[in-house]
Amino acid sequence: MPKKKAGKLVPIGKRIKKVRTQKKITFDRMANETGLSIDYLKKIEAGDTIPPVGTLLQISRALDIDSEFFLKEDSSIQEKRAKAHTKRTDNYAYTTLTPGAENKHMKAFLIKIEALQEHKGVGYQHDGEEFIYVLSGNIEVAVGDHINTLKKDESLHFNSGIKHKLKNIGKKNAELVVVVYSP
């Protein structure tokens, strides 16, 4: 469960910053370990952007901590988090489907992307594989330069080491199950 401070959830960015500074890891090192820009990492720590699952996996690997430290949340926190995504215009919310999967290589998430929206920021890239199954809506998954179009009940399995990005190309919200395998 994420740490609470005076009854409030400590934002992911503040938790990342705390671990990074405790371990004396510089932004340069984080950028080299994750492939993310220093500006983007600073925005995450400042709470200006909420990172997607793939980015959290990269950051947790760079910090040498289990990603569950960032991803484990109860349902009331998940609802607040989904609203925070909308307020921050990330247009992306996720819920872990594998609580207690600490120290496991595979994790599953329920992902919601608002109608006609895409992930904001950088493309995502992390060691391993990813499997996407569309529960509702129409999405576009860019894997490198290749564009995949998926609709309800369709799936895609790809090398997540290749930069990838999701986009909802439909007029309705999209909901998907994403399974991430990290070696």
Number of C-alpha atoms within 10 A of each C-alpha: 12 18 13 10 9 6 7 9 13 13 19 22 20 14 16 21 17 13 15 20 12 9 11 11 14 12 17 11 13 20 17 13 14 20 16 20 15 16 11 16 23 15 15 19 21 16 15 13 21 24 26 18 21 18 20 22 24 22 26 20 17 17 19 12 15 17 21 22 17 21 21 20 18 13 11 8 14 17 15 10 19 18 15 17 19 14 10 14 16 21 23 27 25 23 23 23 15 17 16 11 16 15 10 14 11 16 20 20 20 19 20 21 25 23 18 16 20 20 20 17 12 15 17 21 22 24 16 16 17 21 16 21 19 21 18 18 22 23 26 17 19 17 20 14 9 8 13 13 15 20 18 15 11 14 17 14 13 13 16 21 16 18 15 21 19 20 22 26 22 17 12 14 18 25 22 24 20 23 20 23 18 18 9
